[in-house]
Amino acid sequence: MNGSEQLEHGYQRLLALYPAEHRRAHEAEMLGVLMTGARAGQRHPGLAESANLIWGALRIGLRPGSHGSPDPRWRDALAAVSVVVPLLALLYFAVHDPLALVSLPPGHGPLRAAIV
């Protein structure tokens, strides 16, 4: 195996860390860019390149929705809850302690005293 083939094999091993869906869509392009940007005579991916590819694979692999959840209704439910819970909290404080909605935490001025 010559130096160019070794380098390509090294990049392919690093690209294998990416989710399969991402590899199907981008592996050829990524490999082309990596090979084009390699130094003359380079036989292995550099430390910085390797770290960058590993970090990218982690970010894409851990990104919400990157794998497609088994049931997309969970995502919709979470979106609904993220709107409903703050509204319920606002309603609770509006009924039980309306001044809590306009007062500042202790040490941030006499807003509550000014309203009363």
C-alpha positions in Angstrom: 0.0 0.0 0.0 1.5 3.3 -1.0 1.4 6.5 1.0 -1.7 7.9 -0.7 -3.6 4.7 -0.1 -2.5 4.6 3.5 -3.7 8.2 4.0 -7.1 7.5 2.3 -7.5 4.4 4.4 -6.8 6.4 7.6 -9.4 9.1 6.6 -11.9 6.4 5.8 -11.4 4.9 9.3 -12.1 8.3 10.8 -15.1 8.9 8.6 -16.5 5.6 9.8 -17.2 7.3 13.1 -19.9 9.4 11.5 -23.5 8.2 11.4 -24.3 6.0 8.4 -26.8 8.4 7.0 -24.3 11.3 7.1 -21.7 9.1 5.5 -24.0 8.1 2.6 -24.7 11.8 1.9 -21.2 13.3 2.4 -18.4 10.7 2.7 -17.2 11.0 -0.9 -17.1 14.8 -0.7 -15.4 14.8 2.7 -12.8 12.3 1.6 -12.1 14.3 -1.6 -11.6 17.5 0.4 -9.3 15.8 2.9 -7.2 14.1 0.2 -6.9 17.4 -1.7 -5.8 19.3 1.4 -3.2 16.7 2.4 0.5 17.6 2.3 2.7 16.0 -0.3 4.0 12.7 0.9 1.6 12.6 3.9 0.9 9.0 4.9 -1.4 9.4 7.9 -4.1 11.8 9.1 -2.5 14.5 11.4 -3.4 14.8 15.0 -5.4 18.1 14.4 -7.2 16.5 11.4 -8.1 13.4 13.4 -9.3 15.4 16.4 -11.4 17.6 14.1 -13.0 14.6 12.4 -13.7 12.9 15.7 -15.2 16.1 17.2 -17.4 16.5 14.1 -18.6 12.9 14.3 -19.5 13.4 18.0 -21.3 16.6 17.3 -23.3 15.1 14.4 -24.0 11.8 16.2 -25.2 13.6 19.4 -27.3 16.2 17.5 -31.0 16.0 18.4 -32.9 14.4 15.5 -29.9 13.2 13.7 -30.9 9.6 14.0 -34.6 10.0 13.6 -36.5 9.0 16.6 -38.6 5.8 16.4 -41.7 7.8 17.0 -41.6 11.5 15.8 -44.6 12.2 18.0 -42.2 12.5 21.0 -40.5 15.5 19.3 -44.0 17.1 18.8 -45.0 16.3 22.4 -41.8 17.9 23.7 -42.4 21.0 21.6 -46.0 21.3 23.0 -44.8 20.9 26.6 -42.1 23.5 26.1 -44.9 26.0 25.3 -47.5 24.8 27.8 -45.4 24.5 30.9 -44.2 28.2 30.9 -47.8 29.3 30.2 -49.0 27.3 33.2 -46.3 28.7 35.4 -47.3 32.3 34.3 -50.9 31.6 35.1 -50.1 30.1 38.5 -48.1 33.1 39.5 -50.6 35.5 38.1 -53.3 34.0 40.3 -51.3 33.2 43.5 -48.8 36.0 43.7 -49.2 38.6 40.9 -46.5 40.8 42.4 -44.0 38.0 41.9 -44.3 38.6 38.1 -43.1 42.2 38.3 -40.7 42.1 41.3 -37.0 41.7 41.1 -35.0 39.3 43.2 -33.7 40.6 46.5 -30.9 43.2 46.1 -32.1 44.4 42.8 -34.1 47.4 43.8 -37.4 48.3 45.6 -39.8 47.5 42.7 -42.3 45.6 44.9 -42.4 48.5 47.4 -42.9 51.0 44.6 -46.0 49.1 43.3 -47.6 48.6 46.7 
